[in-house]
Amino acid sequence: MANVEHSGQAAGAFGAGTPQQTRARLRAARVGLWLVAAVLGVRQMAVVLGTPRGERLTDLETWVGPHGVLHVNGSLYDSTRFTGTPFAGLVLKPLTRAAEQALGWGWTFGTLLLVVALGLIAARALPQPVTRRSALLATPVAISLLMLSLPVRNALCLGQTSIIPVLLVLLGCFVVRGQRAGGLLTGLGAALQPTVLLFAPLLWCTGRRRAAATTAGTFAVCTLLAWAAMPHDSYTYWVHHVAGTGLGGKADDHTNQSLHGALLRLGLSGPLEIGLFLVLGAAVATAGLRRAIRYARDGQLLLAVAVTGCVAVAVSPTSWQHQLLWVLLAVVGRVGTRASDRYVWPVAVVLVMTLPATTMVPNMAVVEPLRDNLVLLAALAAATFVPFLSRTSSSYRAPVPTEYAPPVPTRRPYVPLLPFLRRVLTRPNVLLELLLIRVTYAAYSRVRLAATGEEGVAGRATAEHHGDQILGLERFLGIDIERGINRAVVEVGWLRGFFDFYYESFHFMVPLTVLAVLYRRRPVDYRWARSVLGFATFIALAGFWLYPLAPPRLMPHLGIIDTVHGVQDFSKPDYGTLTAVTNQYAAMPSLHFGWSLWCGLTIAVLAPRWWMKVLGLLHPLFTLSAIVATGNHWVLDALGGAAVVGAGFGLTHLVSGPRAVTRPHGGPHLPGGRVADGDTDEKTASVRHAVAPGTGERSKPTVRD
């Protein structure tokens, strides 16, 4: 909220109307966000408690011994599943077997309360100044993000205590009074998670030397107390395992997001790996702590805490998924001099910390190092080189504002339904666009793959039954041409090769090219066209889910040849690498044709030359021919694709209003005879008078409804 509050859009949404209306909208938004946070909390608790016993709280369950919840006799580390410090084991030992039955409820509910407390403290610790709107809405937003984050979900499922050190540090820095009390809490956090000791230099160098000394002293006392009570376990943890190294899973597992784990995954081992880890760890610690000290002195203590936590993630020998919560706190940093750039860093952090790495990065061998170390890279970025703004910077409070087009008058009073979604004149941030496109496509692929209706033989029977329905309807309409066209194309080698190539190559290439050209040349039209494509794809997903349909090539009794993949075993078809990542029964509607139609109509509407418009309209025609000739779709699938694209255009118009007519090489005409130049640099996206090409005369403003 604090990062994007100056972008203008949110302010417009809440600020329109009288002060009473603004307050009412703010109250409604706050209530809605708290309801979302409550629902997420209930859902997380239901997921944990709904998991069968033996599969939930697995780390916690492994600590159960014959005389209590924890191994009173024998070592805590016999199973190597307990990765906490001996002091953590000493604190948990008072739990008895009498508490074992209620442990699931008590542990889960208690962890959720800790998450709520963490969100409350983080929201109140936002760097000043913070608007009243941000102060009211930040708390439920923070709690919701924490509930959604992978570290919290992982800690809840495993029964881990990794939320407690983060909470203790925040309590010590922002809640308790007095340096000794703050140092005591931070020291307790270090006794539970040794890398928290990195906060001692931060406290020392920012003038809180008594707190730093108390932190070190508390850590030493707690560790010695645990050593006196459990000398064997203490020796095992601190000496044999070198501060816990080797406990838990394998150090080279992708869930270990530390520099040590990354180097092991890269194939390094032995003294070379250890030496390189120590050198890199020292460099990251030095650079990160210097940045944290600078931000703390600048009045951004929460950001300083987040940066220090990111250093701890990187330099720890093992940083398991439930220990990565520090990275999410880095979302408070402000990056960018323009209001539109403020979204990039927080969106990237939230996506990395809430979505699996395979969603963020394609499952391809060439990007495997990036995918396996994604959270580590985010931590390193926050710790070492992301240029967070200083509070003394003029852009910290007043970034370059986003330019909006004036509202376009419409014939219908209810259009647009969401008037605060104003037309932005400047080009969107390319990094943010790439992030959202990747995540959106990954979500689309997963939903499309899951939308099979039923599994196995039953799912295939349902899809084939729907195929018979489509064939019957086409015969009634006299358009059952799939088999005839397929057989004719198979007989002509070059024609079959052309349609196979067109089907496989142009489905993604043309839409991406259209989006890239619009992004570079016509940013306002890019946003409009992107919205249309998004709505159409979303509606198509509902079709895949509700009506699984076998394409002609998967209807055994039709004898249609799969020209792209060859003859198939219908009980177990093989499409190469796509077999496991595609749903072959997601045929209605045809997005092959739908996306091509979107390309054709977008080019026809926006292209400045008639021959460009013709070429654009030929693309859906060739695509229709290809999907029918190769046996991949029914003719009615193409009609379904056309329907969802039409719905996409209609919804875009309904939600955000009409599109302004654009010049061939300029931006949209605006009221008053002005034109937003979509071809200028986004920093200076100027608004100038429209001149009719080749005439030198001023053109009249034109608007489409």
N, C-alpha and C positions, 0 to 999 in steps of 0.2 A: 504494500500500500504506500509506504513512504517513498519507494523508488519511483513510482509512476504517477504520483499525485499531481505533478506539474505538467503532465502530458496534455491536459485540457479535456480529454474525452470523459474521464470519470467525473471531473468537476462539473462538466456540462450536464451530465446525467443527474447529479444530485443538486446542482445549483439552479436549475431552471425553475421558474415559478416563484411564488411568495416564500418568505422565510418559513412560514408554517408548513407549506408543502415540502420544502426541502428537509425540514426536521422530520416530517412524517415518513418521507422516503428513506431517510437515514435510519430511522427506527425500524422500518420494515426490512431494510437490508441487514441490519444488525441481527434482528430476530431470525431472519432466514439463514444467516451464516452460523449462528449458534445452533440452529436445528440441524444444519449439515454436520457440524462438529459432533453433536450428540449422536446422530445416526451413525457416523463413522466409528465412534467409540463403542456403541452397542454392537455394531457389525463385527468389529475386531474381537470383542469379547465372545460373541456367538461363534465366530470361526474357531477360536481356540477351544472353547468348551464343547463345541460340536464335533471336534476331532476325537476319534476313538482313543481310549486310554492306551497308553503305550506308544502312540504316535504324536501326542501333544507334550509340550514341555519336556522334550526328550533330553536336553542337557540337565535339567533339574532332576528328572527321574533317575538319571545314571548316578546321581550322588547319594541315592537312598541306600543306607546300609542296614545291617541286621539290628542295630540298636537305636536307630533314629533316622531322621531325614537325611542327615549327612553321615559319612563314615566316621563314627567315633573311634572305632578300632580299625587300624590299618591306615594306609595313606590315602589322602584325597585324590592323589594322582595315579592310583592303580589303573584306572580305566583310561587314562589320558583324555577323558572327556571334560573334566573339570579344568578350566583354563584360568580361573581366578587366582588371586594371590592367597597365600596362607592366611592373611588377615581376613580376607573375605570369607574363607572357610570358618575361621574362628567366630566371626559375627553370625554366621548362619547356623552354627552348631546347636544353639539353644532350641531350635525347632525340633520337636519330638514326633514320634510316629503317630501320636494322637492328632497331630495337625495334618497328617498326610492326606486324609480323605478330603479335607477342606482346602488343601493346598492349591488345587486348580483354580477355584473361585477366588480365594484370598490373594494368590500371587497375581492373577490376571487383573483383578479389580484394583489391587494396589499399584500395579504397573501403569494402568490407565490413569490413576490419580497423579502419579508422578509425571506422566506426559502432560496432563492438564496444567500442573504447576509449572512445568518447563515452558509451556506456551505462554502462560501468564507473565512469567518473569521476562522472557525474551521480548514479548510485545511491549512491555513497559520500559525495556532497556534500549529501545530504538534511539539512535542519535538524534539529538534535538537540532533544529526545531521540527516538531511534528504537528500537523494540523489536527483539529478536533476530529475530523472524519477518520483520519488514519488511526488516531488513538482509540476510537470506538470500535473500529472494524478489524484492527490488527490482531487482537487477541483470538477471536474465533478463527481467523484465517491461519494464524500460527498453529493453533491446536489441530486444525484440519490437516495442514501440511505434515505435521508430525505424525498424525494417525496414518496418513497415507504413505509415509516414508518407509523405505525398505528396512532401515535399521530398527525402527520401532516394531514393525511387523515381524521381523526376524527375532527380536528380543522377546516378543510376546509368545511366539510359537515355540521357541527353544527354552523359555524360562530363564533368560539371562538377566544379569544385574547391570548391564552396561549403561543404562539410562541414569543410574544413581551418580556416578562421577561427574557427568555433565551437569546434572542438577546441583550438586554440591558446589561446583565451580561458579555457576551463575548465582547461587545463593550467597557465596562468599564475596562476589564482586559487586552485586547489585542490591542485595536485600539487607543483610545484617549490618549493624553499625560497629565501627571499631575495626582496626586492622588486625587485632589478635583474633577476633571471632572469624573474620574473613579468612585469615591464614589457617585457622583451625579447620574450617570446612574444606578448604582447598587441599590441606594436608591429608584429611580423611579420604578425599577423592583420589589423591596420589597413592594412598595405601591400598585402595581397591584397584587402581589402574596406574601403574608406575609412570607412564609417559605424561601424566598430569603434572609431574615435577617440572615440566617445561614452563609452567606458569610462574614458577618462582623467579626466574630471570625477568619475566615481564613485570611482575610486581616490583622487583628490586629497581629496575631501570626507570620505572614511572613514579618513583618516590615513595612507594609503599614498602619500605624496607622491613619494617616490623612484621608486616603480613608475610613477606617472603621468608623471613627467618622462622616465623611460626609455622609456615607451610613445611619447610624442611624439617623442623623439629618434630612436628606432629607425625610426619611420614616416618621418621626414624623411630619414634616411640612406638607407634603401631606395629611397625615391622619387627622391632625387638620383642614386643609383647607376644606377637604371633610366634616368633622364633623360640621364646621361652616355653610357650604352651605346646608347640608342635615342632620340635627341632628337626625331626626327620622330614616332614613335609616342607619345612622352610629350606632345608638343604636341597631337597629335590627341585624346588621351584627356582631358588636363586642361584644355585651352583650347578647342579646337574643339567637343568634346562635353561640356564642363563636367562633369568627373568621371564620364564614361561615359554621360551622358544622351543618349538617341537610339540607343545601340548595342543590338543584339539586335532583338527584335520591336518592333512599334508600341507607343508608350508608353500608348495608351488601351486596349490589349488587356487582357482580364480576368485574364490571368496576371500582370500588373503590379499587385501588391497594395500600392501605396503611396498616400499622399494625392494625389500628383501624378497618378497613373493614375486614381484615383477622380474627381477634378475634371474630367479630360478626358472620362471616360465620362459625366459629367453634362452635357456640352455646353459647358463653359467653355473658353476658349482665350485666347491672347494675354497682354497685360500684366495683365488682371484675374485670370486663372488663376494666373499666376506670383506676383502679389502675395498672393493669397489663400493659395496654397500656402506661401509663406514665413511668413505670419502664423500659419496653423494649425500649421505645422511647429515654429515657435518655441514656441507654446503647449504642444504635445504634449511637446516636448523638455524644457521647463521643469518641467511637471507630472510627467512620467515619471521624470526624473532625481531630483527631490525625493523621490518615492516610493521609488525604488531605494535612495537613500542611507539613508532611514529603515529599510528592511528590512535593509540591510546592517548598520547599527548595532544592529539587533534580533537579529542572529545568523542571519539567513536570507539568506546570501550568494548561494546558488543562485537564490533567488527574485529577488534584486536583479539578478543577471546576466540572468535571463529578462526582467525588466521593461525593463532597458536595451536588450536585444536587440529587444524589441517596439517600443521607441521608434525604434531604427535602421530597422526594417522600415517604419514609418510615414513617417519624414521623408526617407528615401532617394528620389531622383528615380525610380529604378526598383528594385522589389523583386520579382524573378522568383520563380516557384514554388520553384525549388531553393534560394533564399536565405531561406526562411521558417522554418527549423528553430528559430529562437529562440522562436517562439510555443509550440511543443510543450513547451519547458522550463518554461513558466508553469504546467504541470499540478501543480507541487509546491506551489503556494499553497493554503492552507486557508481556506475560506470557509464561514460559517454557524456558528451556535451549537448546532445540533442535529446529532446523528450522522447522521440521514437526509439532511440537507442537504449533507453533505460530498461526496456523490457528484456533485452537480450540475455544479460547475465542472470537475473532471477529466474527466467523461464528455463535457461539451460541447467541451472542448479537443481531446480524442482524436478525437471524431467529425469536428470541423471539419478536423483535420489529417490524417485518414486517408481520408475519403470525398469524392467530388466534390461540388461545391456544388449540383448539380442533385439530388443525393440528399437533401441537407439542406433545401433550399428548393424548393417546387414551381416548375415551369417555366411561370410566369405573368407576364404583362407588369407587373402591379401590384407584384410583389415582385422585379422584375429588379434594381433598385439594391442590394437586400439580397443577392441571390444572387451578383452580380458582385463584391461587396466583402466577402464573408463572412470571409475570413482577416484582411483589414485591420481589420474591426470587432472581431474577437477580439483582435488586437494592440492596438488602441486601448483596448479594455476592460481588458486586463491592465495597460496602461501608465498609465491615467488614473483609472479609477473602480471597479474591482472591489475590494470591501472585504476584502482579505486580512487574516487575523487576526495580531495581534502575539503573539510568544511569551510576553509577560507577561499576555496575556488568560487568564482562567480557563477559557474555552472552547477554548483551543488544545489542551490535553491532555485535558480532560475535558468534552466536549460533552454536551448533554442526551441521555441514552441513549434508544435506541429501545425502545419497550414491546412485549413479546411476550406472547401468550397462553400459558398453561400447556399442555403437550402433552395432546392429547385421546386417551384410551384407544381402542383399536380391537380388533376381533375377530381380526384376522389379524396375526401377528407381523412380517410383511414390509412392512406398511403403517404409516407412509410409507416409501418407499424412500430418501428423502433427509431424514432427521429434522432436519438443521440448517436446512432451509428452514422455519423456524418462522413461525407466523401473526403478522404485525405488526398492532398495534392502532391505530396512528396513520395518518393520511392521508398518502399518498406526496406527494413534492414535485411540484407541478404543472408546473414547468418541465422537470424530468427526465422526467415522463410524456409531455409534449408532444414532447420531443426523441425519445424512444424510439418513440412511436407514429408520428411522421413517418418516421423512418429505417426502421422495420419495414415500414410500408406501401410506402415506396419500393422496398425490397428485394423485397417481395411482388410489386409491379407489374413489376419487371424480370424476376424469375424467371417470372412468369406469361406475360410477353410472349415470353421466350426459349423457353418450353416448347412449341415447335411440332413437335417430333419431327424433321421434315424441312422443307426450304425449298421454296418455289415450287410447281410443279405436283405434284411428288411428295408434298409435305406435304399439299396439298389432297386428293389421291387417298387418302392414308392416313386422313385425318380422315373423308372420305366413306365409306370402307370400314368404318370403325368405326361410323359412323352407320347403315349398313345392318345391321350386327350388332345394334345396340341396337334398331332397328326390328323385326328378326326376332324378337328375344327378347320384345319387347312384344307382338307379334302372337301369339306362343305363349302368353303369359300373359293375353292378352285385354285389354290396357290401352293399345293404340295409339290414343289418343283425341286426339292433337295436331292432326291435320288437321281433324277434325270441329269441335273447339272453336274453332280458329282461324277457320274459315269462318263459324261462327255469330256470333262476336264482330265480325268485319269487317262484317257486315250491319247491326249496331246501332251507330250513330255515337257515342252518348254512352257506351256500354259500352266501345267501342274506346278512346275518349279517356281513360276512367277507368283502364283497365288500362295504357295507355301511360304515363300520369302516375304511376301507382303503381310501375311497373317502374323508371322513371327517377329518381324522387324519394326513395323510401323505403329504398332499398338501403343508403345511407350514413347518412341522417338518423336513422333509428330506432336502429341500434346506437350511434351517437355520443351520442344523447340518453340511452340506457340507461346508458352508461358515465359520462356527466356526472352523472346523478342519483345513481348509486351512489358516485361519487367524493365528492360533496358530502354525501350522507346516510348512506352505509353503506360506509366505507372498507375494512373487513375483507372484506365481500362483494365490493367492487370488485376487490380483488386476486384473489379466487377466480374471479370471472366473467371477468376479463381473461385469466387463465391458460387457462381453458377455450377462449376465443375464439382465443387464440394457438396452442394445440395443434391445434385444428380446422383453422385456416388453413394451418398448416405441413403437415399431412397432406394437405390438398387440393392443395397444390403438387405433391406426388408424383404425384397422379392426373393433373394437367395434363401433367406431364412424360412419364409412362409411357403415357398413353392419350389422345392428341389426338383430339378428337371434334367433328365438324361438328354444330351445332345444327339443328333441323328447318328453320329459315328458310334455311339454306345447303345444303340438299339439293335440287338442281335438279328431280329427277323427282317430288317430292312435291307441288309446287304450293302450298306454304305461304307466306303473305304475311307479310313483315316489317312489322308494323304500326308499329314505332317508327321505322325508318330508310327505309321505302319499298322499292320494287322495286330489286333490286341486280343488277349485272353480277358473276356468280359468279367470274369470272376475276380481277376487280379491284374488290372491293366498296368502297364509300365510306361511312364513318360519321362524316363531318365531322372535327372536331379529334381524335376518338378513334381514327381510322384507324391512325395511326402509333404509338399508345401502348397498344393493346389487342391481345390475342390472341383472335381470334374462334373459335378452335378449342379454347379452354379451357372446355369445357362440362361435363365430368365430373370431379369432382362439382360440383353447382350450389351455389356459395357464395351466390348470391342467396337460395336457399331455406335453405341452411345457416345463414347469419347471421340470417335471420329466425326460424328455429327456435331458435337460441340466444337471441335476444331474447325469444321467446315463453316458453321454459322458464325463463329467468332471472326474468322478470316473474311467472310463475306460482308460482315457488318463493319469491320475496322480497316480492311485493306484499302489503300489509296488508289489502286489501279484495277481496272476491270478484269485484266487477265489474272491478277492475283486472286480475285474473288472466284473466278472460274476454277482455277487450280485448287482452291480451298474446298469448293463444293464437289470436286471430283474425288477427293479423299474418302468421304463416306460412301460414295458409289463404289469405288474399288474395294473398300472394306466390306461392304455388304456382299459383293460378289465373292470375296475371299472366304468369308465365314460360312457361306452356303456351299461353295465349291469344295472346301476342305472337309465338310461334314461336321463342323464345330457348332453350328447353330441352325435353328429353324428360322424361317422367315418371320414368324411371329415374335421370336426373340428380338429381332431387329426393331419391330414395332414397339416392343416393350422398352428397348433402349431409347428410342425416339421419345417415348412418353416420359421417361424419367428426366431426359434432358429438357423437354418442354416444361416439366414441373420445376426443374432447377432455375430456368429463366424466370418463371412466374414467381417463385418464392423469393428470388433475389430482388425482383421489382417490388414485391409486396413488403419485404422486410426493410430494405434500405432505400426504396424510391427509384425513380427513373434514372437511367444512364444519360448523362449529357452527351450530345453529339460531338464528336471529335473531328479535328482537321486531319488531313493525311499525315502531316509531319508536326503536329502540335498537340496541345492538350485540349480539354473539354471547353466548349463555349459556356460562359457563365453569364448570369444576368448582368445587364449593363454593357454588353458587348465585349466583355473581357474573356481572355482565354488563358487557362493554366498550361504552361509549356511543359509537357511531360518529357521533353527531350533535354531539359537543362539539368545541371547538377542538382542533386537533391538538397544540398545545403542552401542553394539560392533559388529554389523552385519558384520562379518569378511568375507573376500574373500580369499579362500584357494584353493590349488590344488585338483582336483577331483581324487579320488581313486576308482577304480572299486570295488564294494562290493565283499568281499570274495577272491580277487586275490592279493591285495597288490600292484597292478600295476597301473600306472597312465593311466587314460582313455583319449581318444582323445576328444577334444571339439566337440560338436554336436549341430547343429542348424537346426530348422525346418523353412521352408519358407511357 
